[in-house]
């Protein structure tokens, strides 16, 4: 996600948190508003759980898994959005289906 897309998201996001449903349902509503921005780059996010310390555990999906700026998206986008909307959220932990260290061991294909 580009910086311009994050700014666009900030301008379009509501400052009021949804007021009906469980915390998880309300977070899903906020994430639903964020998803179109992730979809533009082929990514998505899934809320897995919220632990007793207020950490939201999310799963990065699609292109977000190995995107070089997914950490930026997570911290400046998703974490900030959730913390602004929900006082109960103290942080964010992103989980992927792949071993992140494997991304650093990838070899660059040789030009043909």
N, CA, C and O atoms as CSV, one atom per row, in Angstrom:
chain,resi,resn,atom,element,x,y,z
A,1,UNK,N,N,0.842,-1.164,0.000
A,1,UNK,CA,C,0.000,0.000,0.000
A,1,UNK,C,C,0.886,1.225,0.000
A,1,UNK,O,O,1.843,1.304,0.771
A,2,UNK,N,N,0.582,2.161,-0.842
A,2,UNK,CA,C,1.382,3.372,-0.936
A,2,UNK,C,C,0.977,4.362,0.151
A,2,UNK,O,O,-0.084,4.233,0.762
A,3,UNK,N,N,1.833,5.347,0.382
A,3,UNK,CA,C,1.530,6.391,1.361
A,3,UNK,C,C,0.273,7.145,0.959
A,3,UNK,O,O,-0.531,7.517,1.814
A,4,UNK,N,N,0.099,7.373,-0.337
A,4,UNK,CA,C,-1.093,8.074,-0.816
A,4,UNK,C,C,-2.355,7.284,-0.502
A,4,UNK,O,O,-3.387,7.864,-0.162
A,5,UNK,N,N,-2.275,5.952,-0.616
A,5,UNK,CA,C,-3.436,5.129,-0.298
A,5,UNK,C,C,-3.744,5.195,1.196
A,5,UNK,O,O,-4.912,5.209,1.584
A,6,UNK,N,N,-2.708,5.235,2.039
A,6,UNK,CA,C,-2.938,5.346,3.481
A,6,UNK,C,C,-3.566,6.682,3.821
A,6,UNK,O,O,-4.467,6.746,4.658
A,7,UNK,N,N,-3.107,7.749,3.188
A,7,UNK,CA,C,-3.690,9.072,3.425
A,7,UNK,C,C,-5.135,9.081,2.971
A,7,UNK,O,O,-5.999,9.639,3.647
A,8,UNK,N,N,-5.406,8.460,1.818
A,8,UNK,CA,C,-6.766,8.367,1.322
A,8,UNK,C,C,-7.647,7.622,2.310
A,8,UNK,O,O,-8.792,8.009,2.542
A,9,UNK,N,N,-7.121,6.567,2.887
A,9,UNK,CA,C,-7.857,5.804,3.874
A,9,UNK,C,C,-8.152,6.663,5.091
A,9,UNK,O,O,-9.271,6.654,5.604
A,10,UNK,N,N,-7.154,7.406,5.556
A,10,UNK,CA,C,-7.344,8.250,6.729
A,10,UNK,C,C,-8.430,9.278,6.491
A,10,UNK,O,O,-9.245,9.538,7.376
A,11,UNK,N,N,-8.451,9.863,5.313
A,11,UNK,CA,C,-9.437,10.893,5.018
A,11,UNK,C,C,-10.832,10.307,4.932
A,11,UNK,O,O,-11.810,10.969,5.279
A,12,UNK,N,N,-10.931,9.053,4.466
A,12,UNK,CA,C,-12.237,8.444,4.288
A,12,UNK,C,C,-12.736,7.670,5.485
A,12,UNK,O,O,-13.893,7.251,5.495
A,13,UNK,N,N,-11.912,7.464,6.493
A,13,UNK,CA,C,-12.342,6.647,7.624
A,13,UNK,C,C,-13.153,7.476,8.604
A,13,UNK,O,O,-12.919,8.667,8.810
A,14,UNK,N,N,-14.108,6.794,9.193
A,14,UNK,CA,C,-14.949,7.436,10.186
A,14,UNK,C,C,-14.191,7.559,11.499
A,14,UNK,O,O,-13.371,6.700,11.825
A,15,UNK,N,N,-14.455,8.610,12.248
A,15,UNK,CA,C,-13.780,8.776,13.523
A,15,UNK,C,C,-14.556,8.113,14.646
A,15,UNK,O,O,-14.053,8.028,15.766
A,16,UNK,N,N,-15.773,7.638,14.379
A,16,UNK,CA,C,-16.576,6.990,15.392
A,16,UNK,C,C,-16.518,5.482,15.212
A,16,UNK,O,O,-16.669,4.963,14.106
A,17,UNK,N,N,-16.296,4.789,16.327
A,17,UNK,CA,C,-16.288,3.332,16.295
A,17,UNK,C,C,-17.729,2.831,16.252
A,17,UNK,O,O,-18.625,3.466,16.808
A,18,UNK,N,N,-17.954,1.694,15.593
A,18,UNK,CA,C,-19.294,1.112,15.631
A,18,UNK,C,C,-19.687,0.858,17.087
A,18,UNK,O,O,-18.837,0.515,17.908
A,19,UNK,N,N,-20.961,1.024,17.405
A,19,UNK,CA,C,-21.376,0.923,18.804
A,19,UNK,C,C,-22.188,-0.330,19.117
A,19,UNK,O,O,-22.539,-0.550,20.276
A,20,UNK,N,N,-22.495,-1.157,18.120
A,20,UNK,CA,C,-23.311,-2.345,18.368
A,20,UNK,C,C,-22.502,-3.608,18.122
A,20,UNK,O,O,-21.663,-3.655,17.223
A,21,UNK,N,N,-22.762,-4.636,18.931
A,21,UNK,CA,C,-22.115,-5.925,18.761
A,21,UNK,C,C,-20.939,-6.104,19.705
A,21,UNK,O,O,-20.591,-5.212,20.479
A,22,UNK,N,N,-20.333,-7.291,19.618
A,22,UNK,CA,C,-19.161,-7.589,20.432
A,22,UNK,C,C,-17.976,-6.786,19.923
A,22,UNK,O,O,-18.025,-6.217,18.832
A,23,UNK,N,N,-16.913,-6.743,20.713
A,23,UNK,CA,C,-15.708,-6.037,20.286
A,23,UNK,C,C,-15.210,-6.609,18.964
A,23,UNK,O,O,-14.835,-5.857,18.065
A,24,UNK,N,N,-15.205,-7.927,18.839
A,24,UNK,CA,C,-14.742,-8.565,17.603
A,24,UNK,C,C,-15.602,-8.150,16.402
A,24,UNK,O,O,-15.081,-7.875,15.321
A,25,UNK,N,N,-16.914,-8.108,16.603
A,25,UNK,CA,C,-17.818,-7.696,15.516
A,25,UNK,C,C,-17.588,-6.237,15.132
A,25,UNK,O,O,-17.613,-5.889,13.952
A,26,UNK,N,N,-17.367,-5.394,16.126
A,26,UNK,CA,C,-17.133,-3.974,15.845
A,26,UNK,C,C,-15.802,-3.777,15.133
A,26,UNK,O,O,-15.691,-2.936,14.241
A,27,UNK,N,N,-14.784,-4.556,15.526
A,27,UNK,CA,C,-13.491,-4.485,14.840
A,27,UNK,C,C,-13.646,-4.947,13.398
A,27,UNK,O,O,-13.068,-4.351,12.488
A,28,UNK,N,N,-14.421,-6.005,13.184
A,28,UNK,CA,C,-14.654,-6.480,11.811
A,28,UNK,C,C,-15.283,-5.377,10.958
A,28,UNK,O,O,-14.941,-5.234,9.784
A,29,UNK,N,N,-16.188,-4.605,11.533
A,29,UNK,CA,C,-16.822,-3.515,10.795
A,29,UNK,C,C,-15.785,-2.476,10.378
A,29,UNK,O,O,-15.817,-1.979,9.252
A,30,UNK,N,N,-14.869,-2.148,11.285
A,30,UNK,CA,C,-13.818,-1.176,10.961
A,30,UNK,C,C,-12.880,-1.763,9.900
A,30,UNK,O,O,-12.507,-1.075,8.950
A,31,UNK,N,N,-12.502,-3.035,10.064
A,31,UNK,CA,C,-11.635,-3.677,9.067
A,31,UNK,C,C,-12.317,-3.762,7.702
A,31,UNK,O,O,-11.654,-3.651,6.671
A,32,UNK,N,N,-13.627,-3.957,7.690
A,32,UNK,CA,C,-14.360,-3.994,6.420
A,32,UNK,C,C,-14.213,-2.671,5.667
A,32,UNK,O,O,-14.168,-2.658,4.437
A,33,UNK,N,N,-14.140,-1.572,6.397
A,33,UNK,CA,C,-13.928,-0.272,5.766
A,33,UNK,C,C,-12.513,-0.104,5.242
A,33,UNK,O,O,-12.275,0.692,4.334
A,34,UNK,N,N,-11.574,-0.850,5.809
A,34,UNK,CA,C,-10.151,-0.782,5.421
A,34,UNK,C,C,-9.827,-1.721,4.253
A,34,UNK,O,O,-8.901,-1.471,3.482
A,35,UNK,N,N,-10.606,-2.805,4.136
A,35,UNK,CA,C,-10.302,-3.844,3.142
A,35,UNK,C,C,-10.174,-3.347,1.709
A,35,UNK,O,O,-9.280,-3.818,1.006
A,36,UNK,N,N,-10.996,-2.438,1.234
A,36,UNK,CA,C,-10.828,-1.998,-0.169
A,36,UNK,C,C,-9.417,-1.491,-0.468
A,36,UNK,O,O,-8.910,-1.677,-1.574
A,37,UNK,N,N,-8.790,-0.856,0.508
A,37,UNK,CA,C,-7.423,-0.378,0.325
A,37,UNK,C,C,-6.462,-1.553,0.202
A,37,UNK,O,O,-5.562,-1.532,-0.638
A,38,UNK,N,N,-6.643,-2.567,1.024
A,38,UNK,CA,C,-5.802,-3.763,0.932
A,38,UNK,C,C,-6.053,-4.511,-0.374
A,38,UNK,O,O,-5.116,-5.003,-1.003
A,39,UNK,N,N,-7.324,-4.595,-0.779
A,39,UNK,CA,C,-7.674,-5.301,-2.013
A,39,UNK,C,C,-6.984,-4.690,-3.235
A,39,UNK,O,O,-6.650,-5.401,-4.183
A,40,UNK,N,N,-6.774,-3.372,-3.210
A,40,UNK,CA,C,-6.128,-2.722,-4.364
A,40,UNK,C,C,-4.745,-3.289,-4.635
A,40,UNK,O,O,-4.273,-3.278,-5.772
A,41,UNK,N,N,-4.092,-3.787,-3.581
A,41,UNK,CA,C,-2.759,-4.363,-3.728
A,41,UNK,C,C,-2.770,-5.882,-3.622
A,41,UNK,O,O,-1.714,-6.502,-3.499
A,42,UNK,N,N,-3.959,-6.491,-3.668
A,42,UNK,CA,C,-4.064,-7.943,-3.633
A,42,UNK,C,C,-3.945,-8.554,-2.255
A,42,UNK,O,O,-3.665,-9.746,-2.135
A,43,UNK,N,N,-4.151,-7.765,-1.209
A,43,UNK,CA,C,-4.016,-8.274,0.155
A,43,UNK,C,C,-5.327,-8.267,0.903
A,43,UNK,O,O,-6.357,-7.822,0.396
A,44,UNK,N,N,-5.265,-8.769,2.118
A,44,UNK,CA,C,-6.423,-8.775,3.009
A,44,UNK,C,C,-5.912,-9.027,4.425
A,44,UNK,O,O,-4.735,-9.325,4.627
A,45,UNK,N,N,-6.797,-8.907,5.386
A,45,UNK,CA,C,-6.467,-9.146,6.787
A,45,UNK,C,C,-7.649,-9.847,7.437
A,45,UNK,O,O,-8.805,-9.578,7.111
A,46,UNK,N,N,-7.342,-10.747,8.361
A,46,UNK,CA,C,-8.375,-11.481,9.089
A,46,UNK,C,C,-8.110,-11.331,10.579
A,46,UNK,O,O,-6.994,-11.574,11.040
A,47,UNK,N,N,-9.122,-10.934,11.331
A,47,UNK,CA,C,-9.006,-10.860,12.782
A,47,UNK,C,C,-9.100,-12.273,13.340
A,47,UNK,O,O,-10.083,-12.974,13.099
A,48,UNK,N,N,-8.072,-12.698,14.089
A,48,UNK,CA,C,-8.065,-14.035,14.671
A,48,UNK,C,C,-8.614,-14.024,16.094
A,48,UNK,O,O,-9.475,-14.831,16.445
A,49,UNK,N,N,-8.104,-13.100,16.909
A,49,UNK,CA,C,-8.545,-13.024,18.289
A,49,UNK,C,C,-8.007,-11.752,18.931
A,49,UNK,O,O,-7.154,-11.062,18.373
A,50,UNK,N,N,-8.517,-11.471,20.093
A,50,UNK,CA,C,-8.005,-10.379,20.920
A,50,UNK,C,C,-7.651,-11.009,22.256
A,50,UNK,O,O,-8.498,-11.634,22.894
A,51,UNK,N,N,-6.421,-10.851,22.678
A,51,UNK,CA,C,-6.014,-11.504,23.922
A,51,UNK,C,C,-6.345,-10.640,25.136
A,51,UNK,O,O,-6.849,-9.524,25.004
A,52,UNK,N,N,-6.051,-11.175,26.317
A,52,UNK,CA,C,-6.382,-10.510,27.573
A,52,UNK,C,C,-5.599,-9.222,27.801
A,52,UNK,O,O,-5.976,-8.415,28.650
A,53,UNK,N,N,-4.516,-9.019,27.057
A,53,UNK,CA,C,-3.724,-7.791,27.180
A,53,UNK,C,C,-4.176,-6.708,26.205
A,53,UNK,O,O,-3.607,-5.616,26.184
A,54,UNK,N,N,-5.201,-7.005,25.393
A,54,UNK,CA,C,-5.694,-6.031,24.430
A,54,UNK,C,C,-4.936,-6.043,23.116
A,54,UNK,O,O,-5.011,-5.082,22.350
A,55,UNK,N,N,-4.210,-7.115,22.846
A,55,UNK,CA,C,-3.483,-7.245,21.577
A,55,UNK,C,C,-4.395,-7.938,20.572
A,55,UNK,O,O,-4.884,-9.040,20.818
A,56,UNK,N,N,-4.615,-7.289,19.453
A,56,UNK,CA,C,-5.399,-7.887,18.366
A,56,UNK,C,C,-4.444,-8.716,17.508
A,56,UNK,O,O,-3.435,-8.213,17.015
A,57,UNK,N,N,-4.777,-9.975,17.342
A,57,UNK,CA,C,-3.977,-10.875,16.514
A,57,UNK,C,C,-4.680,-10.996,15.169
A,57,UNK,O,O,-5.828,-11.432,15.086
A,58,UNK,N,N,-3.971,-10.601,14.122
A,58,UNK,CA,C,-4.543,-10.629,12.776
A,58,UNK,C,C,-3.678,-11.487,11.872
A,58,UNK,O,O,-2.486,-11.677,12.114
A,59,UNK,N,N,-4.297,-11.992,10.840
A,59,UNK,CA,C,-3.584,-12.784,9.844
A,59,UNK,C,C,-3.532,-11.974,8.563
A,59,UNK,O,O,-4.564,-11.564,8.033
A,60,UNK,N,N,-2.322,-11.748,8.069
A,60,UNK,CA,C,-2.139,-11.043,6.813
A,60,UNK,C,C,-2.313,-12.058,5.690
A,60,UNK,O,O,-1.734,-13.144,5.733
A,61,UNK,N,N,-3.100,-11.709,4.699
A,61,UNK,CA,C,-3.446,-12.640,3.625
A,61,UNK,C,C,-3.072,-12.084,2.255
A,61,UNK,O,O,-2.829,-10.887,2.101
A,62,UNK,N,N,-3.030,-12.959,1.279
A,62,UNK,CA,C,-2.773,-12.548,-0.103
A,62,UNK,C,C,-1.410,-11.920,-0.264
A,62,UNK,O,O,-0.424,-12.404,0.292
A,63,UNK,N,N,-1.355,-10.852,-1.019
A,63,UNK,CA,C,-0.087,-10.185,-1.309
A,63,UNK,C,C,0.552,-9.579,-0.064
A,63,UNK,O,O,1.746,-9.281,-0.073
A,64,UNK,N,N,-0.217,-9.393,1.002
A,64,UNK,CA,C,0.337,-8.829,2.241
A,64,UNK,C,C,1.357,-9.765,2.884
A,64,UNK,O,O,2.197,-9.324,3.667
A,65,UNK,N,N,1.286,-11.055,2.555
A,65,UNK,CA,C,2.151,-12.032,3.212
A,65,UNK,C,C,3.621,-11.704,3.029
A,65,UNK,O,O,4.386,-11.726,3.994
A,66,UNK,N,N,4.026,-11.400,1.800
A,66,UNK,CA,C,5.451,-11.134,1.586
A,66,UNK,C,C,5.729,-9.758,1.005
A,66,UNK,O,O,6.782,-9.520,0.413
A,67,UNK,N,N,4.771,-8.857,1.183
A,67,UNK,CA,C,4.962,-7.488,0.709
A,67,UNK,C,C,5.998,-6.789,1.589
A,67,UNK,O,O,5.921,-6.865,2.815
A,68,UNK,N,N,6.970,-6.109,0.969
A,68,UNK,CA,C,8.012,-5.452,1.769
A,68,UNK,C,C,7.497,-4.338,2.675
A,68,UNK,O,O,8.158,-3.999,3.657
A,69,UNK,N,N,6.342,-3.763,2.373
A,69,UNK,CA,C,5.835,-2.697,3.247
A,69,UNK,C,C,4.635,-3.149,4.075
A,69,UNK,O,O,3.895,-2.313,4.594
A,70,UNK,N,N,4.431,-4.472,4.204
A,70,UNK,CA,C,3.287,-4.939,4.988
A,70,UNK,C,C,3.409,-4.539,6.454
A,70,UNK,O,O,2.394,-4.307,7.111
A,71,UNK,N,N,4.630,-4.452,6.980
A,71,UNK,CA,C,4.820,-4.006,8.361
A,71,UNK,C,C,4.350,-2.554,8.514
A,71,UNK,O,O,3.726,-2.197,9.512
A,72,UNK,N,N,4.656,-1.735,7.523
A,72,UNK,CA,C,4.198,-0.351,7.529
A,72,UNK,C,C,2.671,-0.300,7.462
A,72,UNK,O,O,2.037,0.466,8.187
A,73,UNK,N,N,2.094,-1.113,6.593
A,73,UNK,CA,C,0.638,-1.184,6.487
A,73,UNK,C,C,0.032,-1.592,7.813
A,73,UNK,O,O,-0.969,-1.028,8.254
A,74,UNK,N,N,0.652,-2.581,8.446
A,74,UNK,CA,C,0.135,-3.074,9.713
A,74,UNK,C,C,0.218,-2.004,10.799
A,74,UNK,O,O,-0.762,-1.759,11.501
A,75,UNK,N,N,1.375,-1.367,10.941
A,75,UNK,CA,C,1.576,-0.402,12.028
A,75,UNK,C,C,0.874,0.924,11.771
A,75,UNK,O,O,0.158,1.421,12.640
A,76,UNK,N,N,1.069,1.504,10.591
A,76,UNK,CA,C,0.491,2.822,10.309
A,76,UNK,C,C,-0.958,2.749,9.869
A,76,UNK,O,O,-1.702,3.724,9.972
A,77,UNK,N,N,-1.347,1.593,9.381
A,77,UNK,CA,C,-2.721,1.445,8.921
A,77,UNK,C,C,-3.596,0.752,9.935
A,77,UNK,O,O,-4.385,1.390,10.632
A,78,UNK,N,N,-3.454,-0.554,10.017
A,78,UNK,CA,C,-4.360,-1.367,10.814
A,78,UNK,C,C,-4.245,-1.082,12.310
A,78,UNK,O,O,-5.259,-0.842,12.964
A,79,UNK,N,N,-3.031,-1.104,12.866
A,79,UNK,CA,C,-2.883,-0.874,14.300
A,79,UNK,C,C,-3.384,0.510,14.692
A,79,UNK,O,O,-4.123,0.654,15.666
A,80,UNK,N,N,-2.987,1.518,13.940
A,80,UNK,CA,C,-3.419,2.881,14.255
A,80,UNK,C,C,-4.943,2.997,14.179
A,80,UNK,O,O,-5.570,3.614,15.041
A,81,UNK,N,N,-5.521,2.408,13.156
A,81,UNK,CA,C,-6.966,2.460,12.969
A,81,UNK,C,C,-7.691,1.806,14.145
A,81,UNK,O,O,-8.653,2.365,14.671
A,82,UNK,N,N,-7.233,0.632,14.555
A,82,UNK,CA,C,-7.890,-0.065,15.660
A,82,UNK,C,C,-7.699,0.659,16.984
A,82,UNK,O,O,-8.633,0.747,17.780
A,83,UNK,N,N,-6.506,1.177,17.229
A,83,UNK,CA,C,-6.261,1.884,18.486
A,83,UNK,C,C,-7.061,3.184,18.558
A,83,UNK,O,O,-7.497,3.583,19.637
A,84,UNK,N,N,-7.254,3.842,17.424
A,84,UNK,CA,C,-8.042,5.078,17.412
A,84,UNK,C,C,-9.519,4.801,17.676
A,84,UNK,O,O,-10.200,5.603,18.315
A,85,UNK,N,N,-10.009,3.673,17.187
A,85,UNK,CA,C,-11.427,3.354,17.322
A,85,UNK,C,C,-11.778,2.622,18.606
A,85,UNK,O,O,-12.910,2.709,19.079
A,86,UNK,N,N,-10.816,1.900,19.175
A,86,UNK,CA,C,-11.120,1.031,20.311
A,86,UNK,C,C,-10.079,1.203,21.413
A,86,UNK,O,O,-8.919,0.824,21.249
A,87,UNK,N,N,-10.503,1.778,22.535
A,87,UNK,CA,C,-9.595,1.985,23.663
A,87,UNK,C,C,-9.087,0.657,24.221
A,87,UNK,O,O,-8.030,0.611,24.851
A,88,UNK,N,N,-9.836,-0.422,23.991
A,88,UNK,CA,C,-9.442,-1.738,24.504
A,88,UNK,C,C,-8.217,-2.298,23.782
A,88,UNK,O,O,-7.521,-3.157,24.322
A,89,UNK,N,N,-7.951,-1.822,22.574
A,89,UNK,CA,C,-6.844,-2.354,21.776
A,89,UNK,C,C,-5.558,-1.617,22.136
A,89,UNK,O,O,-5.474,-0.395,22.018
A,90,UNK,N,N,-4.569,-2.373,22.573
A,90,UNK,CA,C,-3.282,-1.817,22.991
A,90,UNK,C,C,-2.176,-2.058,21.968
A,90,UNK,O,O,-1.131,-1.409,22.020
A,91,UNK,N,N,-2.397,-2.976,21.050
A,91,UNK,CA,C,-1.378,-3.282,20.050
A,91,UNK,C,C,-1.890,-4.289,19.044
A,91,UNK,O,O,-3.053,-4.692,19.072
A,92,UNK,N,N,-0.991,-4.688,18.150
A,92,UNK,CA,C,-1.361,-5.585,17.064
A,92,UNK,C,C,-0.241,-6.580,16.835
A,92,UNK,O,O,0.938,-6.229,16.891
A,93,UNK,N,N,-0.612,-7.813,16.578
A,93,UNK,CA,C,0.350,-8.856,16.232
A,93,UNK,C,C,-0.101,-9.468,14.918
A,93,UNK,O,O,-1.205,-10.007,14.833
A,94,UNK,N,N,0.730,-9.393,13.902
A,94,UNK,CA,C,0.383,-9.936,12.592
A,94,UNK,C,C,0.994,-11.315,12.424
A,94,UNK,O,O,2.156,-11.541,12.762
A,95,UNK,N,N,0.205,-12.224,11.903
A,95,UNK,CA,C,0.607,-13.607,11.676
A,95,UNK,C,C,0.460,-13.891,10.186
A,95,UNK,O,O,-0.478,-13.418,9.545
A,96,UNK,N,N,1.390,-14.663,9.642
A,96,UNK,CA,C,1.281,-15.087,8.247
A,96,UNK,C,C,1.420,-16.605,8.183
A,96,UNK,O,O,1.812,-17.239,9.163
A,97,UNK,N,N,1.100,-17.180,7.037
A,97,UNK,CA,C,1.219,-18.622,6.841
A,97,UNK,C,C,2.632,-19.039,6.481
A,97,UNK,O,O,2.915,-20.232,6.374
A,98,UNK,N,N,3.516,-18.084,6.293
A,98,UNK,CA,C,4.870,-18.440,5.887
A,98,UNK,C,C,5.867,-18.006,6.944
A,98,UNK,O,O,5.580,-17.137,7.768
A,99,UNK,N,N,7.013,-18.605,6.914
A,99,UNK,CA,C,8.110,-18.258,7.801
A,99,UNK,C,C,8.761,-16.997,7.239
A,99,UNK,O,O,9.379,-17.039,6.174
A,100,UNK,N,N,8.628,-15.883,7.942
A,100,UNK,CA,C,9.154,-14.603,7.463
A,100,UNK,C,C,10.653,-14.699,7.164
A,100,UNK,O,O,11.133,-14.077,6.216
A,101,UNK,N,N,11.386,-15.464,7.955
A,101,UNK,CA,C,12.829,-15.568,7.709
A,101,UNK,C,C,13.109,-16.186,6.340
A,101,UNK,O,O,14.167,-15.947,5.757
A,102,UNK,N,N,12.165,-16.979,5.824
A,102,UNK,CA,C,12.347,-17.571,4.495
A,102,UNK,C,C,12.387,-16.494,3.416
A,102,UNK,O,O,13.011,-16.683,2.372
A,103,UNK,N,N,11.728,-15.373,3.664
A,103,UNK,CA,C,11.730,-14.293,2.681
A,103,UNK,C,C,13.127,-13.720,2.495
A,103,UNK,O,O,13.472,-13.252,1.410
A,104,UNK,N,N,13.935,-13.756,3.558
A,104,UNK,CA,C,15.277,-13.216,3.488
A,104,UNK,C,C,16.265,-14.200,2.870
A,104,UNK,O,O,17.368,-13.820,2.475
A,105,UNK,N,N,15.865,-15.450,2.790
A,105,UNK,CA,C,16.740,-16.467,2.206
A,105,UNK,C,C,16.425,-16.719,0.735
A,105,UNK,O,O,17.076,-17.543,0.092
A,106,UNK,N,N,15.437,-16.018,0.206
A,106,UNK,CA,C,15.080,-16.214,-1.202
A,106,UNK,C,C,16.215,-15.769,-2.095
A,106,UNK,O,O,16.910,-14.797,-1.798
A,107,UNK,N,N,16.399,-16.480,-3.183
A,107,UNK,CA,C,17.399,-16.073,-4.160
A,107,UNK,C,C,16.721,-15.340,-5.290
A,107,UNK,O,O,15.586,-15.650,-5.654
A,108,UNK,N,N,17.399,-14.391,-5.831
A,108,UNK,CA,C,16.885,-13.617,-6.955
A,108,UNK,C,C,17.144,-14.405,-8.227
A,108,UNK,O,O,18.271,-14.840,-8.462
A,109,UNK,N,N,16.118,-14.598,-9.055
A,109,UNK,CA,C,16.331,-15.326,-10.304
A,109,UNK,C,C,17.352,-14.619,-11.194
A,109,UNK,O,O,17.396,-13.390,-11.252
A,110,UNK,N,N,18.147,-15.388,-11.865
A,110,UNK,CA,C,19.128,-14.838,-12.801
A,110,UNK,C,C,18.404,-14.363,-14.048
A,110,UNK,O,O,17.436,-14.989,-14.478
A,111,UNK,N,N,18.868,-13.245,-14.644
A,111,UNK,CA,C,18.252,-12.787,-15.889
A,111,UNK,C,C,18.473,-13.827,-16.993
A,111,UNK,O,O,19.534,-14.443,-17.085
A,112,UNK,N,N,17.471,-13.999,-17.804
A,112,UNK,CA,C,17.557,-15.010,-18.876
A,112,UNK,C,C,18.362,-14.524,-20.048
A,112,UNK,O,O,18.528,-15.251,-21.027
